[in-house]
Amino acid sequence: MLKPTTKFQILFWLSALNLIALGYALPNPLHAAGHGLLALGFAFWAKRVRPSRDEDEEAPDESRFENLDAEVGELRRQLSETQERLDFAERLLVRERKEGKVEPPR
């Protein structure tokens, strides 16, 4: 898939080229009408796919890295907590097996 800005640029230039071709095709009215319709069609399509100003502006790289750093820190904390819980559960199982409360796995 193409980015919206790239699509817009392609459609814009197709419309412009068809307007130029319209001038050269004026001696043949049917041919000129075809180029005129193509120019209008590409222009309306370009207007439809044109990205808004908000879409065009991306967040600065530094703030994106700060957000990623915070997310990685949170994931590390969660992983550490999960590993501690797993270790605790394993110790409980080992202790209960030694006491004979739990049967060993088959």
Order of alpha helices (4+ residues) and beta strands (2+ residues): alpha-alpha-alpha-alpha
